[in-house]
Amino acid sequence: MGNFSIDTKWNETLDDDGIPVLGDAEAFYGDSGKPNIFNAGNYAVVTWVDKYCEGGAQRIISYNERGGVSVPFSCVYAAYTNNVSGVILDEDGNKIEIPVVWNTLQLTSGERDAKSDANKGVSITYEVPVPDTEDEVVTKTKANWVISRQEDPHGLQLGGADGPGDGASGAAVTHGTDVWYTYTTNLMYTKECARNNFLKQPSLNNEISPLN
């Protein structure tokens, strides 16, 4: 994703009454979550959550208990290809190596804090009649795909440190957290349909919201 940072504020000191005092803004070097990959035939999709969210709708959560650090919400990304093997067949059935091209798409805006993404898909083979012929057909493939994730409207809440570590053990989601999904019936047209079938987020030009 390149180099980027998001300004956040830290409580660096305490005043004479023991009240935290906000220090200068510190750079939050956003991180990417664990990638999740699934392939079907020659199609493959990688999804992950990320702190770098374009669109202007990204929100943050501040933890006074952790010195006032503010952490940006995560959004969901998907990268996809229809030639994960890097090989195609010519008309004679000979293998030709070509570069693998990945397309990357930001699916959500960071309006809600995304986590625990997963994706599954299936490759479908079908026949298309050749124009101006009686019986000739050409065989093609396409992929159906679904991507799910958890979205927290207020961000992850700290736990009571009942366990290993200090301060965040037992962290929990807030009320209203749901599992969301997006799907496409043709993976290579994901940009046109995957964004627009699950969630209204104006910053990403989504206009359809079947789930509330």
DRENTIGU-222249 format. One record per residue (C-alpha): residue number from 1; residue in one letter; z, y, x. Coordinates in steps of 0.001 Angstrom, whole numbers. Layout:
N
+-----+-----+---------+---------+---------+
:   n : res :       Z :       Y :       X :
+-----+-----+---------+---------+---------+
: NUM :   A :       Z :       Y :       X :
...
+-----+-----+---------+---------+---------+
This chain:
212
+-----+-----+---------+---------+---------+
:   n : res :       Z :       Y :       X :
+-----+-----+---------+---------+---------+
:   1 :   M :       0 :       0 :       0 :
:   2 :   G :     171 :    2307 :    3006 :
:   3 :   N :    3013 :    4545 :    4134 :
:   4 :   F :    4889 :    6434 :    1470 :
:   5 :   S :    8374 :    7642 :     616 :
:   6 :   I :   10213 :    8998 :   -2414 :
:   7 :   D :   12918 :   11641 :   -2069 :
:   8 :   T :   16345 :   10555 :   -3321 :
:   9 :   K :   19799 :   12138 :   -3024 :
:  10 :   W :   22848 :   10623 :   -1376 :
:  11 :   N :   26514 :   11555 :   -1760 :
:  12 :   E :   27404 :   11854 :    1910 :
:  13 :   T :   30888 :   13383 :    1863 :
:  14 :   L :   33965 :   13963 :    -315 :
:  15 :   D :   35480 :   17373 :   -1011 :
:  16 :   D :   39221 :   18149 :    -804 :
:  17 :   D :   39749 :   16658 :   -4268 :
:  18 :   G :   38002 :   13453 :   -3356 :
:  19 :   I :   34872 :   14287 :   -5371 :
:  20 :   P :   31542 :   13226 :   -3828 :
:  21 :   V :   29347 :   16067 :   -2588 :
:  22 :   L :   25582 :   15671 :   -2745 :
:  23 :   G :   23941 :   15747 :     650 :
:  24 :   D :   20342 :   16524 :    1493 :
:  25 :   A :   17518 :   14491 :      49 :
:  26 :   E :   16818 :   11317 :    1971 :
:  27 :   A :   13486 :    9491 :    2025 :
:  28 :   F :   13450 :    6230 :      73 :
:  29 :   Y :   10900 :    4018 :    1754 :
:  30 :   G :    9761 :    2012 :   -1257 :
:  31 :   D :    9349 :   -1686 :    -939 :
:  32 :   S :    7189 :   -4364 :   -2516 :
:  33 :   G :    8719 :   -7380 :   -4231 :
:  34 :   K :    7924 :  -11030 :   -3563 :
:  35 :   P :    4263 :  -11817 :   -4314 :
:  36 :   N :    3518 :  -14523 :   -6867 :
:  37 :   I :     139 :  -16267 :   -6580 :
:  38 :   F :   -1680 :  -18686 :   -8866 :
:  39 :   N :   -5214 :  -20003 :   -8591 :
:  40 :   A :   -7502 :  -21861 :  -10969 :
:  41 :   G :  -10821 :  -23061 :   -9618 :
:  42 :   N :  -12184 :  -20295 :   -7421 :
:  43 :   Y :  -10149 :  -17597 :   -9198 :
:  44 :   A :   -6806 :  -16353 :   -7914 :
:  45 :   V :   -4291 :  -13708 :   -8937 :
:  46 :   V :   -1387 :  -12247 :   -6972 :
:  47 :   T :    1236 :  -10201 :   -8844 :
:  48 :   W :    4237 :   -8296 :   -7534 :
:  49 :   V :    6560 :   -5412 :   -8413 :
:  50 :   D :    6484 :   -2281 :   -6300 :
:  51 :   K :    8341 :    1017 :   -5906 :
:  52 :   Y :    5078 :    2904 :   -5377 :
:  53 :   C :    3912 :    3783 :   -8905 :
:  54 :   E :    1118 :    6294 :   -9483 :
:  55 :   G :     708 :    8138 :  -12765 :
:  56 :   G :    3703 :   10476 :  -12868 :
:  57 :   A :    5815 :    8512 :  -15374 :
:  58 :   Q :    8014 :    6656 :  -12853 :
:  59 :   R :   11743 :    7010 :  -13457 :
:  60 :   I :   14824 :    6390 :  -11288 :
:  61 :   I :   18386 :    5146 :  -11625 :
:  62 :   S :   21292 :    6746 :   -9721 :
:  63 :   Y :   24297 :    4739 :   -8549 :
:  64 :   N :   27347 :    6977 :   -8166 :
:  65 :   E :   29337 :    3885 :   -7156 :
:  66 :   R :   27037 :    3417 :   -4136 :
:  67 :   G :   27267 :    6934 :   -2731 :
:  68 :   G :   24901 :    8509 :   -5241 :
:  69 :   V :   21741 :    6768 :   -4086 :
:  70 :   S :   18844 :    7027 :   -6537 :
:  71 :   V :   16453 :    4072 :   -6673 :
:  72 :   P :   12983 :    4368 :   -8241 :
:  73 :   F :   11993 :    1952 :  -11001 :
:  74 :   S :    9448 :    -721 :  -10110 :
:  75 :   C :    5994 :   -1162 :  -11621 :
:  76 :   V :    3718 :   -4216 :  -11726 :
:  77 :   Y :     590 :   -4736 :   -9650 :
:  78 :   A :   -2049 :   -7459 :   -9805 :
:  79 :   A :   -4692 :   -8333 :   -7225 :
:  80 :   Y :   -7453 :  -10722 :   -8284 :
:  81 :   T :  -10616 :  -12383 :   -7011 :
:  82 :   N :  -13287 :  -14751 :   -8305 :
:  83 :   N :  -14010 :  -16264 :   -4883 :
:  84 :   V :  -10759 :  -17223 :   -3220 :
:  85 :   S :  -12522 :  -19867 :   -1109 :
:  86 :   G :  -14940 :  -17357 :     440 :
:  87 :   V :  -17809 :  -19799 :    -176 :
:  88 :   I :  -20700 :  -19753 :   -2653 :
:  89 :   L :  -23591 :  -22184 :   -3191 :
:  90 :   D :  -27230 :  -21169 :   -2902 :
:  91 :   E :  -29999 :  -22505 :   -5174 :
:  92 :   D :  -30264 :  -25652 :   -3046 :
:  93 :   G :  -26523 :  -26348 :   -3126 :
:  94 :   N :  -25883 :  -25213 :     438 :
:  95 :   K :  -22575 :  -23495 :    1186 :
:  96 :   I :  -22703 :  -19874 :    2242 :
:  97 :   E :  -19615 :  -18107 :    3547 :
:  98 :   I :  -19028 :  -14589 :    2224 :
:  99 :   P :  -16084 :  -12166 :    2494 :
: 100 :   V :  -13363 :  -12600 :    -115 :
: 101 :   V :  -13129 :   -9430 :   -2203 :
: 102 :   W :   -9819 :   -8590 :   -3903 :
: 103 :   N :   -9477 :   -6015 :   -6684 :
: 104 :   T :   -6054 :   -4391 :   -7141 :
: 105 :   L :   -4765 :   -2908 :  -10379 :
: 106 :   Q :   -1518 :   -1138 :  -11274 :
: 107 :   L :    -529 :   -2573 :  -14677 :
: 108 :   T :    2569 :    -532 :  -15539 :
: 109 :   S :    3737 :    2978 :  -14703 :
: 110 :   G :    7417 :    2595 :  -13718 :
: 111 :   E :    8558 :    4003 :  -17075 :
: 112 :   R :   10664 :     850 :  -17298 :
: 113 :   D :   12109 :   -1059 :  -14339 :
: 114 :   A :    9978 :   -4179 :  -13856 :
: 115 :   K :   11176 :   -7419 :  -12265 :
: 116 :   S :   10609 :  -11206 :  -12270 :
: 117 :   D :    6833 :  -11172 :  -12655 :
: 118 :   A :    4800 :  -14369 :  -13001 :
: 119 :   N :    1180 :  -15234 :  -13741 :
: 120 :   K :    -861 :  -18255 :  -14853 :
: 121 :   G :   -4527 :  -18795 :  -15581 :
: 122 :   V :   -7327 :  -21243 :  -16285 :
: 123 :   S :  -10967 :  -21371 :  -15157 :
: 124 :   I :  -13501 :  -22046 :  -17923 :
: 125 :   T :  -17048 :  -23355 :  -17467 :
: 126 :   Y :  -19631 :  -22546 :  -20122 :
: 127 :   E :  -23399 :  -22528 :  -20603 :
: 128 :   V :  -25611 :  -19556 :  -21417 :
: 129 :   P :  -29182 :  -19981 :  -22708 :
: 130 :   V :  -31916 :  -18637 :  -20454 :
: 131 :   P :  -33932 :  -15966 :  -22268 :
: 132 :   D :  -37511 :  -16816 :  -23282 :
: 133 :   T :  -36952 :  -20562 :  -22818 :
: 134 :   E :  -36305 :  -23341 :  -25322 :
: 135 :   D :  -33838 :  -25627 :  -23610 :
: 136 :   E :  -32881 :  -24066 :  -20292 :
: 137 :   V :  -29291 :  -23000 :  -19761 :
: 138 :   V :  -27356 :  -21579 :  -16852 :
: 139 :   T :  -23771 :  -22598 :  -16120 :
: 140 :   K :  -21223 :  -19829 :  -15625 :
: 141 :   T :  -17469 :  -19575 :  -15232 :
: 142 :   K :  -14808 :  -17130 :  -16326 :
: 143 :   A :  -11028 :  -17097 :  -16195 :
: 144 :   N :   -8344 :  -16502 :  -18826 :
: 145 :   W :   -5113 :  -15114 :  -17388 :
: 146 :   V :   -1647 :  -14059 :  -18504 :
: 147 :   I :     931 :  -11996 :  -16577 :
: 148 :   S :    4565 :  -11677 :  -17652 :
: 149 :   R :    7537 :   -9735 :  -16352 :
: 150 :   Q :   10943 :   -8370 :  -17329 :
: 151 :   E :   11232 :   -4645 :  -18063 :
: 152 :   D :   14564 :   -2808 :  -18164 :
: 153 :   P :   14486 :     573 :  -19955 :
: 154 :   H :   17433 :    1986 :  -17967 :
: 155 :   G :   17300 :     152 :  -14628 :
: 156 :   L :   19420 :   -2565 :  -13057 :
: 157 :   Q :   23177 :   -2071 :  -13457 :
: 158 :   L :   25658 :   -2904 :  -10709 :
: 159 :   G :   28037 :   -5817 :  -11153 :
: 160 :   G :   31733 :   -6096 :  -10454 :
: 161 :   A :   31328 :   -7619 :   -6993 :
: 162 :   D :   32559 :  -10962 :   -8317 :
: 163 :   G :   30873 :  -13050 :   -5698 :
: 164 :   P :   29430 :  -12791 :   -2199 :
: 165 :   G :   28491 :   -9381 :    -906 :
: 166 :   D :   29949 :   -6018 :   -1753 :
: 167 :   G :   29407 :   -3847 :   -4793 :
: 168 :   A :   26316 :   -5284 :   -6509 :
: 169 :   S :   27158 :   -8940 :   -7062 :
: 170 :   G :   26794 :   -9881 :  -10702 :
: 171 :   A :   24265 :   -7123 :  -11352 :
: 172 :   A :   23043 :   -7103 :  -14943 :
: 173 :   V :   20261 :   -5655 :  -17050 :
: 174 :   T :   20817 :   -3031 :  -19744 :
: 175 :   H :   20494 :   -3390 :  -23513 :
: 176 :   G :   16869 :   -3359 :  -24612 :
: 177 :   T :   15545 :   -5326 :  -21651 :
: 178 :   D :   12674 :   -7555 :  -22787 :
: 179 :   V :   10039 :   -9899 :  -21430 :
: 180 :   W :    6586 :   -8328 :  -21615 :
: 181 :   Y :    3156 :   -9824 :  -21047 :
: 182 :   T :    -454 :   -8837 :  -20577 :
: 183 :   Y :   -3500 :  -11065 :  -20746 :
: 184 :   T :   -7243 :  -11068 :  -20237 :
: 185 :   T :   -9928 :  -13425 :  -21536 :
: 186 :   N :  -12201 :  -12532 :  -18629 :
: 187 :   L :  -10411 :  -11921 :  -15347 :
: 188 :   M :  -13202 :  -10031 :  -13640 :
: 189 :   Y :  -13099 :   -7420 :  -16418 :
: 190 :   T :   -9328 :   -7030 :  -16040 :
: 191 :   K :   -9456 :   -3270 :  -15518 :
: 192 :   E :  -11056 :   -2739 :  -18918 :
: 193 :   C :   -8871 :   -5083 :  -20960 :
: 194 :   A :   -5649 :   -6107 :  -19230 :
: 195 :   R :   -4068 :   -2655 :  -19301 :
: 196 :   N :   -4974 :   -1988 :  -22888 :
: 197 :   N :   -3666 :   -5044 :  -24711 :
: 198 :   F :      76 :   -4929 :  -24281 :
: 199 :   L :    1803 :   -1616 :  -23812 :
: 200 :   K :    1261 :    2065 :  -24512 :
: 201 :   Q :    1783 :    4054 :  -21345 :
: 202 :   P :    -176 :    7318 :  -21538 :
: 203 :   S :     -41 :    7842 :  -17787 :
: 204 :   L :   -2196 :    4707 :  -17410 :
: 205 :   N :   -4491 :    5538 :  -20351 :
: 206 :   N :   -3177 :    2650 :  -22435 :
: 207 :   E :   -3714 :    3098 :  -26145 :
: 208 :   I :   -2734 :    -225 :  -27751 :
: 209 :   S :     825 :   -1450 :  -28172 :
: 210 :   P :    1190 :   -4706 :  -30167 :
: 211 :   L :    4689 :   -5258 :  -28775 :
: 212 :   N :    7568 :   -2854 :  -29427 :
+-----+-----+---------+---------+---------+
